[in-house]
Structure formats: structure tokens, C-alpha cells
Amino acid sequence: MIVGGILVLSPHVLVHNVDFGTFPTLGNFLIAIPVGMVAYTGIETISNMAEEARDYGKTIPRAVGGVVVAVATIYAFLPAVALSAMPVVNGKTQLATTYAGDPVLGVVKNINLGVFARPAEVYVGILAATILFIATNAGLIGVSRLTYSMGQHRQLPEKLRQLHPRFRTPYIAIIVFGAVACLTIVPGKAKFLGTIYAFGAMLSFTIAHVSVIALRFKEPDHERPWRGPGNIRWRGTDIPLFAVFGGLGTLIAWVVVTVLNTSTLIAGTVWLAIGIATYVFYRRRQGLSLTETTKVVVPKPVVEREVEYESVLVAIEDEQYNADAVATAVRLAARRRRGIHVLVTITVPANAPIDAALPRQEQAAQGLIDSARVLGGRRVTGHWEKVRPGEAGRRIVDEAREMRARAIVMTPPRRRAGASLFGRTLETVLEERPCRVIIEWEPEEAPAPRVAA
């Protein structure tokens, strides 16, 4: 792009390339907009990997901004160089005829590199193959992550999200959609595939923009580490202008690509109908609502390199305090300095009012919370609650759901002859399991392993 800009870039030629209404015609100009926007669809791949970021409030916006600048610069200057090297003559350019299948090669051949022309052609071929490989890999990353996420939320058949026992990737989804991609390119209808891709991309982007706006109304107080620029206050809610104008732009582009291409409209409609029918059939067969969010609970073993959790609940029944349980919670929420909440339940006998004064137990419970704060610091919060016999497990589950805990750390009761290994409270929590449950065994004669559910 730099070499071409120095050797052949000509604003005068670019201006005289355009005779709007003749070349390009109005129809070709309009259809070129959504097709050209397909070049920018790789930007959202960053969002597919957002959960891998440690400081997503800073790194994700920075990455998106960097990609936008890079892509916009390349797609603004490279076509300018190409049209300067191969200008429009009688309404046609070699970019769309001789070099339609490899326009960058045409640019290299027409910028007069002299003895460097042949090496540059070889370099462009290698570079093009590398870029295509990277783009294909990015597409597979996106489809595999999306399929796995949809499978977790029971929006696709369970088999598609199955992970490979060694590589831990959704290999069935990758094989299936890779095969679909191979079949679609067999007919060689590149132009048709481009418009179909534009159909799906513009529709999905429009829905995404509308969803961002809708969530501002539906969940105005939800934590948002980063907000896009340009927000206006309307009826107590921040309206993102980037989503408003972006949604209008992609919606208009989608309308254009469907109105001007009947075949695209028919194929896109069939594509959507098959997808919606599959979703409805699967959800009905599973006995699930079409709109309710349902997530599969995936138990994983606790290992040394344990994942971090956004919020951790440490549940303590009566006075069964275990410092190791608090230490585990601190370790799990360490890097991002997430919150830890300690809930101490005080069992009130059935023959006493639920709000009966129990000064010794209340003081002891507060002491346990203070001890936890000594271990975890200021980010540790806590409170105690009185419950009836057998209701502690239910209260812990409710608390985890209310605070949207990502993990619960508990200690099983002290062993008694004839008693259950876990106890009634822990069994209730494991049965309901609103999130990951980590059991910290209190060592007796020999340390016992830690268990996760």
C-alpha cells in the first residue's frame, strides 16, 4: 500500500474514474455497500474471545479500536492505489476483469516495480494464502465458541458442543460447520456467497445494535466496564448513539441487499426458516420455553490453576468455621479483586420464634465474619441470618442467586456416627447447585482431597 501510494497513487485519476450513474450504476453502488461491509465483519471476532481477557474493560475496547483503524486504513488506501494503477476505461477496469480473482496481484504487476516485480508477485501469493488461512481460523474460532455457548444455553443440540477429550475444543461443531463451508464453495458461486454473507452479517449486526439499546432499558444498572462513545440521556436511560446509527446503517444495507437480489432474499429466508425451525423443534423436544434462558451446569474438577470467579459466596452453618474455606475463596477471586461474601446461618429451634434473641450465637457469627475479613481484607463482606432446622441449604441457594455468585465454598459438617457424609445443608446446595460448588474438607487424621461440583 505504501509502495503503491508513492509510485502510482493519483487523486486526479481517482476523481475521473467515477461517472456516477454510469460507472458505477446506482444499483451496483448500493449493492456494493453491504458487500463491502463484509470486509469489516472480522472485528467482532474479538468479542468471541473477550472472556479470555484479564482486564476486559481496557484491553477489549483498545483491541477493537486498533482493528478498526487498521481495517479502515487498508480498505481506504488499497482500493485507491488499485484504481490508480488500473483506472476505469470505458466503464471497465482490469480489477473486475483480468484480475478479478486476484486484484492485489494486478496491483503489483501494474505499479512498475522493475526487477522487484517477480519477487513481489511471489510475496503477494504467500501473503494472500497466509491471510486466508488466518481468516479461516478466525471464522472457525468464532463458530466453535458460538456453538459451544449456544449448546450451554440449550439452544443447539448437546452433541454439537461436545469437547474433544484431549484438545478441549468443540470438535464436532468444527467438523460439521467446516464441512458445510466446504460444500458451499463447491459450486463456485463467489458473488452469490458474498451477498448471502452480507445478508446474514447485516441482519445479525442490526439485531446486535437493537439488543444493546434494549439492554440499556431492560438492565440500566447492570455493570458495564466500558461504554461506547456518544450517549444521550432520555427518560432516565443512556441511549448509545453508536448503536442507533450503526443499527440504522446495517438495517438499510440489509434491505438493499435483499431488495436488489431476489435470489439472496429467497436463500436467506430459507436459511433463517431452517434455523428457526431447528431451534423451535429442539426446545420443544427438551420441554423448554422458547424465550427462557436455560444454562447447562458443567461440573469441573478443581485443579491447581483454578479459574477465577467474579463473585464467591462462603457459606458457614452455625459455628462450623474453616479458615481454609475462606482462603480458597480469596485465592479464587484474587487476580481481579472480585468480591467475597460470607453468609453465616444460625439455626433457631422450632419451639422458639425465628427472631428470638440468641446473643451468644449472634456474637459468634459476627466473630466468624470478622475473622474472614482478616484473611480476605476489605473486599470481604458478610452477614448472618437465622433459619429453621433444615432450611440453611435453601437460604444459601437463595443468597447465591440473589448476589449472582459464580462459586460457593462450603465445609461439610463434622462426622458423626450414622450421619450423612455431606449433611443435609450441603446436600441441598448440591442438589440445587445454582453455580459451581467447592467443598473444602477439614483435615482430620490425614488431608482429604477438595471436591467440586
C-alpha positions in Angstrom: 0.0 0.0 0.0 2.9 2.4 0.9 4.9 1.5 -2.2 1.8 1.9 -4.5 1.0 5.2 -2.8 4.4 6.5 -3.7 4.6 5.2 -7.2 1.1 5.3 -8.7 -1.5 7.0 -6.4 -3.2 9.8 -8.3 -6.2 11.7 -6.9 -6.8 13.1 -10.4 -7.2 9.7 -11.8 -9.4 8.6 -8.9 -11.8 11.5 -9.5 -12.1 10.8 -13.2 -12.7 7.1 -12.5 -16.2 7.9 -11.3 -19.1 8.8 -13.5 -21.9 8.2 -11.0 -24.9 6.7 -12.6 -22.9 5.2 -15.5 -19.9 3.6 -13.7 -20.9 2.7 -11.1 -24.6 2.5 -11.8 -26.9 3.3 -8.9 -27.8 -0.4 -8.3 -24.2 -1.5 -8.3 -23.2 1.3 -5.9 -25.9 0.4 -3.5 -25.2 -3.4 -3.5 -21.5 -2.7 -3.1 -22.1 -1.0 0.3 -23.3 -4.2 2.2 -20.9 -6.4 0.3 -18.0 -4.1 1.1 -19.1 -4.0 4.8 -18.4 -7.8 4.9 -14.7 -6.8 5.0 -15.3 -5.4 8.5 -17.1 -8.4 9.9 -13.9 -9.8 11.4 -13.9 -7.1 14.0 -16.5 -8.9 16.2 -14.2 -11.9 16.5 -12.5 -10.0 19.3 -15.8 -10.2 21.3 -15.7 -14.0 20.9 -12.5 -14.1 22.9 -13.4 -11.4 25.4 -13.8 -13.9 28.3 -10.1 -14.7 27.9 -9.1 -11.2 28.7 -7.9 -10.4 32.2 -8.7 -6.6 32.1 -11.5 -6.7 29.6 -12.7 -3.2 30.5 -9.4 -1.8 28.9 -8.0 -4.4 26.5 -11.2 -5.2 24.6 -12.0 -1.6 23.6 -8.3 -1.0 22.8 -8.2 -4.1 20.6 -11.4 -3.1 18.8 -10.2 0.4 18.2 -6.9 -0.9 16.9 -8.6 -3.3 14.4 -11.0 -0.5 13.3 -8.1 1.8 12.5 -6.1 -0.9 10.7 -9.0 -2.2 8.6 -10.3 1.3 7.7 -6.8 2.4 6.7 -6.2 -0.6 4.5 -9.6 -0.6 2.8 -9.5 3.1 2.2 -6.0 3.3 0.6 -5.6 -0.1 -1.1 -8.5 0.4 -3.5 -7.3 3.9 -4.2 -3.9 2.5 -5.1 -5.5 -0.3 -7.2 -7.7 2.1 -9.2 -4.8 4.5 -9.8 -2.8 1.6 -11.2 -5.7 0.2 -13.2 -8.1 3.1 -13.9 -11.6 2.7 -15.4 -11.6 2.7 -19.2 -15.0 2.7 -21.0 -16.7 1.8 -17.8 -14.4 -1.2 -17.1 -11.3 -1.8 -15.0 -8.9 -4.7 -15.1 -9.6 -5.2 -11.4 -13.0 -6.6 -12.4 -11.9 -8.4 -15.5 -8.3 -9.6 -15.9 -7.5 -9.7 -12.2 -11.0 -10.3 -10.8 -9.7 -13.4 -8.9 -6.6 -11.8 -7.6 -6.7 -8.0 -7.6 -3.7 -7.5 -5.4 -1.6 -9.4 -7.9 -2.8 -7.0 -10.6 -1.8 -4.0 -8.4 1.8 -5.5 -8.1 2.0 -6.0 -11.9 0.9 -2.5 -12.7 3.0 -0.3 -10.4 6.2 -0.8 -12.3 8.5 -2.4 -9.7 11.1 -3.4 -12.3 13.4 -6.2 -11.1 11.4 -6.5 -7.9 8.2 -7.3 -9.7 8.6 -11.1 -9.7 9.7 -11.4 -6.1 6.8 -9.1 -5.1 4.3 -11.4 -7.0 5.6 -14.4 -5.1 5.4 -12.5 -1.8 1.8 -11.4 -2.5 0.9 -15.0 -3.2 2.3 -16.2 0.1 0.8 -13.3 1.9 -2.6 -13.9 0.4 -2.5 -17.6 1.4 -1.5 -16.6 4.9 -4.3 -14.1 5.3 -6.9 -16.5 4.0 -5.6 -19.2 6.5 -5.8 -16.7 9.4 -9.3 -15.6 8.3 -10.5 -19.2 8.1 -9.0 -19.9 11.5 -10.8 -16.8 13.0 -14.0 -18.0 11.4 -13.6 -21.4 13.0 -12.8 -19.9 16.4 -15.9 -17.8 16.2 -18.2 -20.6 15.1 -16.8 -23.1 17.7 -17.1 -20.6 20.6 -20.6 -19.6 19.5 -21.8 -23.1 19.1 -20.4 -24.1 22.5 -22.1 -21.1 24.1 -25.4 -21.9 22.4 -25.1 -25.5 23.4 -24.5 -24.5 27.0 -27.7 -22.4 26.9 -29.5 -25.3 25.3 -30.2 -23.5 22.0 -28.4 -26.2 19.9 -28.3 -30.0 20.3 -26.0 -31.1 23.1 -23.8 -33.1 20.8 -22.5 -30.1 18.9 -20.9 -28.6 21.9 -19.1 -31.8 22.9 -15.4 -31.1 23.7 -12.5 -33.2 22.5 -11.1 -35.3 25.3 -7.5 -34.1 24.5 -7.7 -30.6 22.9 -10.8 -29.4 24.8 -12.3 -27.9 21.7 -15.9 -28.4 20.4 -14.5 -30.6 17.6 -17.9 -31.9 16.4 -19.1 -28.3 15.7 -15.9 -27.5 13.9 -16.2 -30.6 11.7 -19.8 -30.0 10.9 -19.6 -26.4 10.0 -16.2 -26.9 8.3 -17.9 -29.5 6.1 -20.8 -27.1 5.4 -18.3 -24.4 4.4 -16.6 -26.8 2.0 -19.9 -27.8 0.4 -20.9 -24.1 -0.2 -17.8 -23.3 -2.2 -18.1 -26.3 -4.5 -20.5 -24.6 -7.0 -18.0 -21.7 -7.3 -20.7 -19.0 -6.8 -18.5 -16.5 -5.1 -20.7 -13.5 -5.9 -23.8 -15.3 -4.5 -21.9 -16.3 -1.4 -20.8 -12.7 -0.9 -24.3 -11.4 -1.0 -25.6 -14.2 1.3 -22.9 -13.4 3.7 -23.8 -9.8 3.6 -27.4 -10.8 4.2 -26.6 -12.7 7.4 -23.9 -10.2 8.6 -26.1 -7.1 8.2 -29.1 -8.8 9.8 -27.1 -10.1 12.8 -25.4 -6.7 13.3 -28.7 -5.0 13.2 -30.1 -7.3 15.9 -26.9 -6.8 18.0 -27.4 -3.0 17.8 -31.0 -3.2 18.8 -30.1 -5.6 21.7 -27.5 -3.1 23.0 -30.2 -0.4 23.1 -32.8 -2.7 24.6 -30.5 -3.8 27.4 -29.9 -0.2 28.4 -33.7 0.0 29.1 -34.1 -3.6 30.5 -31.0 -3.6 32.7 -30.0 0.1 33.2 -28.0 -0.6 36.4 -26.0 -3.6 35.0 -22.3 -3.4 35.5 -20.7 -2.2 32.2 -16.9 -2.0 32.4 -16.8 0.0 29.2 -19.4 2.0 27.2 -19.1 3.1 23.6 -18.8 6.9 23.0 -21.7 9.1 22.2 -24.5 8.5 24.8 -27.6 10.7 25.3 -29.9 10.7 28.3 -33.5 10.1 27.5 -36.2 9.4 30.2 -33.5 8.4 32.7 -31.7 6.0 30.4 -28.5 6.4 28.4 -29.1 5.8 24.7 -26.0 4.7 22.8 -25.9 6.8 19.6 -23.3 4.4 18.1 -25.9 1.6 18.3 -28.7 3.8 17.0 -26.8 5.0 13.9 -25.0 1.7 13.5 -28.3 -0.2 13.6 -29.9 2.1 11.0 -26.9 1.7 8.7 -26.8 -2.1 8.8 -30.6 -2.2 8.5 -30.6 -0.1 5.4 -27.7 -2.2 4.0 -29.7 -5.4 4.7 -32.8 -4.0 3.0 -30.7 -3.1 0.0 -29.1 -6.5 -0.4 -32.5 -8.2 -0.2 -34.4 -5.8 -2.5 -31.8 -5.8 -5.2 -31.1 -9.6 -5.2 -34.2 -11.7 -5.3 -32.1 -14.9 -5.1 -30.4 -13.6 -2.0 -33.8 -12.8 -0.4 -35.1 -16.3 -1.1 -32.0 -18.2 0.0 -31.6 -16.0 3.1 -35.3 -16.5 4.1 -34.9 -20.3 3.7 -31.7 -20.2 5.7 -33.5 -18.3 8.5 -36.5 -20.6 8.4 -34.4 -23.7 8.7 -32.5 -22.2 11.7 -35.7 -21.1 13.5 -37.5 -24.4 12.8 -34.5 -26.3 14.2 -34.4 -24.1 17.3 -38.2 -24.4 18.0 -38.1 -28.2 17.4 -35.2 -28.7 19.7 -36.5 -26.5 22.5 -40.0 -28.1 22.4 -38.5 -31.6 22.4 -36.5 -30.6 25.5 -39.6 -29.2 27.2 -38.1 -25.7 27.4 -39.6 -22.3 26.8 -38.6 -20.5 23.6 -37.6 -17.4 25.4 -36.4 -18.5 28.8 -32.7 -18.6 29.4 -31.6 -22.1 30.4 -27.9 -22.9 31.0 -26.4 -26.3 31.4 -24.4 -26.8 34.6 -21.0 -28.2 33.7 -19.1 -29.7 36.7 -15.4 -29.4 36.5 -12.6 -30.7 38.8 -10.8 -28.1 41.0 -7.2 -28.0 39.9 -4.1 -26.0 40.9 -4.7 -23.5 38.1 -8.3 -22.9 39.0 -10.4 -20.4 37.1 -11.2 -17.1 38.7 -14.7 -16.2 39.7 -16.4 -12.8 39.6 -18.1 -13.3 43.0 -17.7 -16.0 45.6 -20.1 -16.9 48.5 -18.6 -18.6 51.6 -21.4 -20.4 53.4 -20.9 -21.3 57.1 -23.5 -23.2 59.0 -23.8 -22.3 62.7 -20.2 -22.2 64.0 -18.5 -24.6 61.6 -15.8 -22.2 60.6 -12.9 -23.3 58.5 -10.2 -20.8 57.6 -9.2 -22.9 54.6 -12.6 -22.3 53.0 -12.1 -18.5 53.2 -8.5 -18.9 51.9 -9.8 -20.9 49.0 -12.4 -18.1 48.2 -9.7 -15.5 48.4 -7.5 -17.5 46.0 -10.3 -18.0 43.5 -11.2 -14.3 43.4 -7.7 -12.9 43.7 -6.5 -11.5 40.4 -9.4 -9.3 39.6 -10.1 -8.3 43.2 -13.6 -9.6 43.0 -16.0 -9.6 45.9 -16.3 -12.3 48.6 -19.4 -12.6 50.7 -19.6 -14.6 53.9 -23.0 -16.0 55.0 -23.3 -17.5 58.5 -26.6 -19.3 59.2 -27.8 -19.6 62.8 -30.2 -22.4 63.4 -33.2 -21.4 65.6 -35.1 -24.2 67.4 -38.6 -24.9 66.2 -40.1 -24.1 69.6 -38.7 -20.6 69.5 -39.6 -17.5 67.4 -37.5 -17.1 64.3 -36.4 -13.7 65.5 -35.6 -14.9 69.1 -32.6 -13.3 70.7 -29.6 -15.6 70.6 -26.8 -13.3 71.8 -24.1 -15.9 72.0 -24.7 -17.3 68.6 -25.1 -13.9 67.0 -21.8 -12.7 68.6 -20.0 -15.9 67.5 -21.4 -15.5 63.9 -20.1 -11.9 63.8 -16.8 -13.1 65.0 -16.6 -15.6 62.2 -17.3 -12.8 59.6 -14.6 -10.6 61.2 -12.1 -13.5 61.0 -12.9 -13.9 57.3 -12.3 -10.2 56.8 -8.9 -10.5 58.4 -8.0 -13.2 55.8 -9.5 -11.5 52.8 -9.3 -7.8 53.5 -11.8 -5.1 52.8 -13.4 -6.8 49.8 -14.9 -9.4 52.2 -18.4 -8.6 53.3 -20.7 -10.8 55.3 -23.9 -11.1 57.4 -25.6 -13.7 59.5 -29.2 -14.9 59.2 -31.4 -17.1 61.4 -33.0 -20.1 59.9 -35.2 -23.1 61.0 -33.6 -26.5 61.2 -33.1 -28.0 57.7 -33.6 -24.6 56.0 -29.9 -23.5 55.9 -29.3 -25.1 52.5 -32.3 -23.4 50.9 -31.2 -20.0 52.3 -27.6 -20.4 50.9 -29.0 -21.2 47.5 -31.3 -18.2 47.5 -28.4 -15.9 48.7 -26.2 -17.3 45.8 -28.8 -16.5 43.3 -29.5 -13.0 44.7 -25.9 -12.0 44.6 -25.3 -13.8 41.3 -22.4 -15.8 42.8 -20.2 -17.7 40.5 -19.0 -20.1 43.1 -20.0 -21.3 46.6 -17.3 -22.5 49.0 -18.5 -24.7 51.9 -17.2 -27.1 54.6 -19.0 -30.4 55.3 -20.2 -30.9 58.9 -18.1 -32.8 61.4 -18.5 -36.5 61.0 -20.9 -38.2 63.4 -21.7 -41.9 63.6 -24.6 -42.8 61.3 -24.7 -39.3 59.8 -24.5 -38.4 56.1 -21.1 -37.6 54.8 -22.2 -34.2 53.5 -25.0 -33.3 55.8 -28.5 -32.1 54.9 -27.4 -28.5 54.2 -24.7 -29.3 51.8 -26.8 -32.0 50.1 -29.5 -29.3 49.4 -27.0 -26.9 47.9 -25.5 -29.7 45.7 -29.0 -30.7 44.6 -30.0 -27.1 43.6 -26.5 -26.1 42.6 -27.1 -22.5 41.4 -23.4 -22.2 40.4 -20.1 -24.0 41.0 -19.9 -25.6 44.5 -16.5 -26.1 46.0 -16.2 -28.3 49.2 -13.3 -27.6 51.4 -12.6 -30.7 53.6 -11.4 -30.1 57.1 -8.4 -32.4 57.6 -8.7 -34.9 60.5 -6.1 -37.6 60.6 -4.9 -37.0 57.0 -5.7 -34.3 54.5 -8.7 -35.2 52.3 -9.0 -34.0 48.7 -11.0 -31.0 47.8 -14.1 -31.7 45.7 -16.0 -29.5 43.3 -19.5 -30.0 41.8 
